[in-house]
């Protein structure tokens, strides 16, 4: 797994989608963090 390519999918609760503007949903659909950013977020959360 180390060094491989990850394909992550952003998920949300179905009831949350109805509370967001369509433009917000589209922005979230286009969001790409990459492994470096996810690793940094994980490190910040687990400190």
C-alpha positions as CSV (number, residue, x, y, z in Angstrom):
1,X,0.0,0.0,0.0
2,X,2.8,2.4,0.7
3,X,3.9,4.3,-2.4
4,X,0.7,3.3,-4.3
5,X,-2.0,5.5,-5.8
6,X,-5.0,6.3,-3.6
7,X,-8.5,7.1,-4.8
8,X,-10.4,8.7,-2.0
9,X,-14.0,9.7,-2.2
10,X,-15.5,12.6,-0.2
11,X,-18.7,11.4,1.5
12,X,-21.5,13.2,3.3
13,X,-24.7,12.3,4.9
14,X,-27.7,12.4,2.6
15,X,-29.6,14.8,4.8
16,X,-26.6,17.2,4.7
17,X,-26.8,17.5,0.9
18,X,-30.2,19.1,1.0
19,X,-28.8,21.8,3.4
20,X,-26.1,22.9,0.9
21,X,-26.3,25.1,-2.1
22,X,-25.8,23.3,-5.4
23,X,-22.6,25.4,-6.0
24,X,-21.2,24.1,-2.7
25,X,-21.9,20.5,-3.7
26,X,-20.1,21.1,-7.1
27,X,-17.2,22.7,-5.3
28,X,-16.9,19.7,-3.0
29,X,-17.1,17.3,-5.9
30,X,-14.2,19.0,-7.5
31,X,-12.0,19.0,-4.4
32,X,-8.8,17.1,-4.5
33,X,-6.4,17.1,-1.5
34,X,-3.8,14.6,-2.5
35,X,-1.8,12.3,-0.2
36,X,0.5,15.1,1.2
37,X,-2.4,17.2,2.4
38,X,-4.2,14.3,3.9
39,X,-1.1,13.2,5.7
40,X,-0.7,16.8,7.0
41,X,-4.3,16.9,8.2
42,X,-3.9,13.5,9.9
43,X,-0.8,14.6,11.7
44,X,-2.5,17.8,12.9
45,X,-5.5,15.9,14.2
46,X,-3.5,13.2,15.9
47,X,-1.1,15.5,17.8
